[in-house]
Amino acid sequence: MKIFRNNSQTKQSDLLIYENRIKNKNLKWVKQIIKILKKNILTKKRISLNDLGCNLFQLYKGLKNNRLAKNFLYTGYDHDKTYIKIGLKHFPELKKKYKIMNLEKTQPSSADVSIISATLEHLNNPNKCIENILNSTKQLIIIRSFFGKKKIKKLFKNKKYVDRPYFINQFKVSWIKKKLEDFNFKNIEIIKDNATKGKVRSIYPGLKRKFSIVVAKKV
């Protein structure tokens, strides 16, 4: 089976957008994730956190800017070396706190908290990826992705907009709830995504998706 990956080669012009964000913008989704962490993490001891699909370390930037980085044993995961290389220019302190990994094939190291944002929907095998993540999560998981009433598998390959094809999938809410329950996660919340105001938005002409944030705790 041919593998399609969303990476630095998918739409090369996006690299400039990502770099501008890491230099100049405090992203709304990061602010929201940090609020969720503060609400759900009550202990004062340092806890381990896996940032899955870390890109240029936007989440870490938010933790650092809010003086929370010291509270977490952070590890960033991505399959794209280009993203990591650029991110390390801005956060050299992470040079030993990242891993290049295909999460569809390999289970990440065990962590108290796992966060995956805008990544799951682009994978060839999201089912295997989420199982690897759930197996390695000890306390809390936060998933930001495209959810709706029905499953949609879409390989987007319009060369007018992208340099290489990649998946822009949608998952059923019932699917992620059952998957979480199967791995002993409870207190499942489906939260409106602040960055997109909880609305369906146009990704490309004729292709619309809605971000939601799923939060669950392991029992």
C-alpha positions in Angstrom: 0.0 0.0 0.0 1.3 3.4 -0.9 2.0 5.7 2.1 0.8 9.3 2.0 2.2 11.6 4.7 1.4 15.1 5.6 4.9 16.6 6.0 7.1 19.5 5.0 6.9 18.4 1.4 3.1 18.2 1.2 2.7 22.0 0.8 6.1 23.6 0.9 4.8 27.1 1.2 3.3 26.2 4.6 6.8 26.1 6.1 6.9 29.9 5.9 3.5 30.0 7.7 4.7 27.7 10.5 7.9 29.7 11.0 5.9 33.0 11.2 3.7 31.4 13.8 6.5 30.1 15.9 8.2 33.5 15.8 5.2 35.9 16.1 1.9 34.2 17.1 0.5 32.7 20.2 -2.0 30.2 18.8 -5.6 30.0 20.2 -5.6 26.2 20.2 -2.4 26.2 22.3 -4.0 28.6 24.8 -7.0 26.3 25.0 -5.0 23.1 25.5 -3.1 24.8 28.3 -6.4 25.7 30.0 -7.5 22.1 29.8 -4.2 21.0 31.3 -4.5 23.4 34.2 -8.1 22.2 34.8 -7.2 18.5 34.8 -3.7 18.4 36.3 -4.0 19.0 40.0 -0.6 17.6 41.2 2.3 19.9 41.8 4.9 17.3 40.9 6.4 17.2 37.4 4.6 15.0 35.0 5.6 13.5 31.7 3.9 14.9 28.5 4.1 13.5 25.0 3.4 16.1 22.3 2.5 13.9 19.3 2.9 15.6 15.9 4.8 18.4 17.6 5.7 20.3 14.3 7.8 23.3 15.3 7.1 22.9 19.1 4.1 25.3 19.2 2.7 23.6 22.3 6.0 23.8 24.1 6.2 27.5 23.2 2.9 28.0 24.9 4.1 26.1 28.0 7.3 28.1 28.1 5.6 31.5 27.7 3.2 30.6 30.5 6.1 29.5 32.7 4.7 26.0 32.8 7.6 24.2 31.0 9.3 23.4 34.3 6.1 21.5 35.4 6.4 19.0 32.6 8.9 16.4 31.4 8.2 17.2 27.8 8.9 15.0 24.7 8.0 16.1 21.2 7.3 13.5 18.5 7.2 14.0 14.8 8.1 11.9 11.7 9.5 15.0 9.8 13.1 15.9 10.5 12.6 19.3 8.7 10.0 20.5 11.3 12.2 19.4 14.1 15.3 21.1 12.7 13.5 24.4 12.4 11.9 24.1 15.8 15.3 23.4 17.5 16.6 26.8 16.1 14.0 28.4 18.3 14.1 26.0 21.3 17.6 24.5 21.5 16.9 23.3 25.0 14.8 20.5 23.4 17.7 18.9 21.5 17.4 15.8 23.7 13.7 16.0 24.2 12.3 14.9 20.9 12.0 11.7 18.9 11.6 11.1 15.1 8.9 8.5 15.0 6.2 7.0 12.8 3.4 6.7 15.4 1.4 4.3 13.1 4.2 1.8 13.5 5.8 2.5 16.8 4.4 3.1 20.3 5.7 6.2 22.0 7.3 6.1 25.4 4.9 6.0 28.3 3.7 9.4 29.6 1.2 10.8 32.1 -0.3 13.1 29.4 -0.6 12.7 25.6 -1.6 15.5 23.3 -2.2 15.2 19.6 -3.4 18.2 17.6 -4.1 18.4 13.9 -2.3 15.2 13.2 -4.6 12.1 13.4 -6.7 13.2 10.5 -3.8 13.1 8.1 -2.6 9.6 8.8 -2.8 6.4 6.6 -3.7 4.3 9.6 -5.2 6.5 12.3 -6.6 3.5 14.1 -3.2 2.0 14.8 -1.8 5.4 15.7 -4.5 6.1 18.3 -4.1 2.6 19.8 -0.3 3.2 20.2 -1.0 6.5 21.9 -3.7 5.2 24.2 -1.5 2.2 25.2 1.3 4.7 26.3 -0.9 7.2 28.1 -1.2 6.8 31.9 -3.6 9.6 32.9 -4.9 12.1 30.4 -5.3 12.4 26.7 -6.2 15.4 24.6 -7.1 14.9 20.9 -7.7 17.8 18.6 -8.9 16.6 15.2 -11.8 16.6 12.7 -14.9 14.9 14.2 -18.5 14.6 13.0 -21.5 12.3 12.7 -19.9 10.1 9.9 -16.5 8.8 8.9 -14.9 10.4 5.9 -11.7 9.1 4.3 -10.4 11.6 1.8 -7.1 11.7 0.0 -6.7 15.2 -1.2 -4.5 15.5 -4.3 -5.4 18.6 -6.2 -2.0 19.9 -7.5 -3.4 23.4 -7.6 -3.2 23.5 -3.8 -0.7 20.9 -2.7 2.6 19.6 -3.9 1.9 16.0 -2.7 -1.3 14.1 -1.9 -2.3 13.8 1.8 -5.3 12.6 3.8 -7.8 15.0 5.3 -10.1 12.6 7.1 -13.0 12.9 9.5 -13.8 10.6 12.4 -17.1 9.6 13.9 -17.5 10.9 17.5 -18.9 7.5 18.4 -15.7 5.8 17.1 -13.3 7.9 19.3 -15.6 7.4 22.3 -15.6 3.6 21.9 -11.9 3.5 21.3 -11.3 5.5 24.5 -13.6 3.3 26.5 -11.9 0.2 25.2 -8.6 1.4 26.6 -10.2 2.3 30.0 -10.6 6.0 29.5 -13.6 7.7 31.1 -15.0 11.2 31.8 -14.9 11.8 28.0 -15.6 15.4 27.0 -16.1 16.8 23.5 -15.1 20.4 23.6 -15.7 23.2 21.1 -12.5 24.3 19.4 -11.8 27.9 20.2 -9.4 28.5 17.3 -12.1 27.8 14.8 -15.0 29.0 17.0 -16.5 25.5 16.8 -17.6 26.0 13.2 -17.3 24.0 10.1 -14.7 25.6 7.9 -13.5 25.3 4.3 -10.1 23.6 4.1 -10.0 23.7 0.3 -12.8 24.3 -2.2 -15.4 21.6 -1.8 -13.8 20.2 1.4 -15.1 21.2 4.8 -14.2 20.0 8.2 -14.8 20.9 11.9 -12.2 20.7 14.6 -13.2 19.5 18.1 -11.2 18.7 21.1 -11.6 15.3 22.9 -10.5 15.0 26.5 -10.5 11.8 28.6 -9.0 10.4 31.7 -7.7 6.9 32.3 -9.2 5.0 35.3 
